[in-house]
Amino acid sequence: MTSLANNFGAQLAIIGPTQIGGLLSVTLFGCLACQTYLYFARFTSDGLALKITVSRPTVHCILLIALCHQVSAISLIQLGQFVCIILILWTMTVSTYGDPSRLNILPLAADLTIILSGFTVFIVQSFYAFRLWKLTRNIFLPILCEIISVVAQTSMLILSARAIYMTDLTTFMDSQIVLISLGWLARGVCDLITTVGVAWTLKNKRVSDFSNMVTTVDRLIYWTLETALITSLMSFAMTTLFIVNRQNFVWFGVWLIWPNVVGNSLLASLNRRLLLRGTRRASRDDTQSRGGLKTIVFGAGVTQSHRDSLENFKSRDVEAVQGTESLINLEQKWVSKPAVVYMRPCDSTVDGTPC
């Protein structure tokens, strides 16, 4: 009787977190769709067609194409998860209405959601590991993050395969507690390593004599902590809720939200390049408007020897002009001076020839 009561309580407890988490996940998918449209509309330079037909196959071109593939893959995967969540909500609120005993096992759409969410997080974490390598040029941390991510993805695939053949939800949770906790903890550790690594590297590169550069680096650090740290905190929160009290299924509602939070964090970090573009444009316009002042400031920094050489060239030019003017005046005097003709009488010689 106690086992039956526990199963019945679990069947009823899963409905509320699933509905709340599913609705919030659908809302976040709408945000993801808007961010995806904004990315492909604003960053046309990352487009596949232009890179394939115009650019030569450089590493930068390949990376941009891979980035576009990642964004497209995340959007399509989350679209599939959106459909699965709608099916889960339909099953729990319509199909099983009045018969909660059918919720003793998860619907097939929930099993597919495990697979899709795992691939979404794996793609995003691979991108963050690559960004960490680009900043640090150290291969150790990116490889470590990728290994941890592969371990987490493998555990999720094994879990999804076992979830398809489950016969009792409570028994399944108790038997797979190690595998579930391992996958979520690995996700959180991977996100934490990439976040700390990127923020620390940017902090070390913050030293600069230009205020605009310092402001840009500070923004990048803030955005890294804002977008990447929240995913690791959610992973640790899910693990804690699952271990402490997994019978209330609050962790299940958070897990439904988690993949869309991860996808939105990636697209937010990509689309925020628009703000950096605006900052550079404003700085460039301000530089052009104060171009004369900057010329004077930079001119004051010329060395003394260079200034003396400029003055020597200037004096030589003045002397040359003055010499040219004196020659022109002398020539004009010669031209304007009247010619004097002297006449003398000429007598013929003895033999009569003219003189």
Salt bridges, closest charged atoms under 4 A:
ASP46 OD2 - ARG273 NH2 3.14
ASP174 OD1 - ARG246 NE 3.12
ASP218 OD1 - ARG206 NE 2.48
GLU226 OE1 - ARG272 NH1 2.64
ASP286 OD2 - ARG290 NH2 2.42
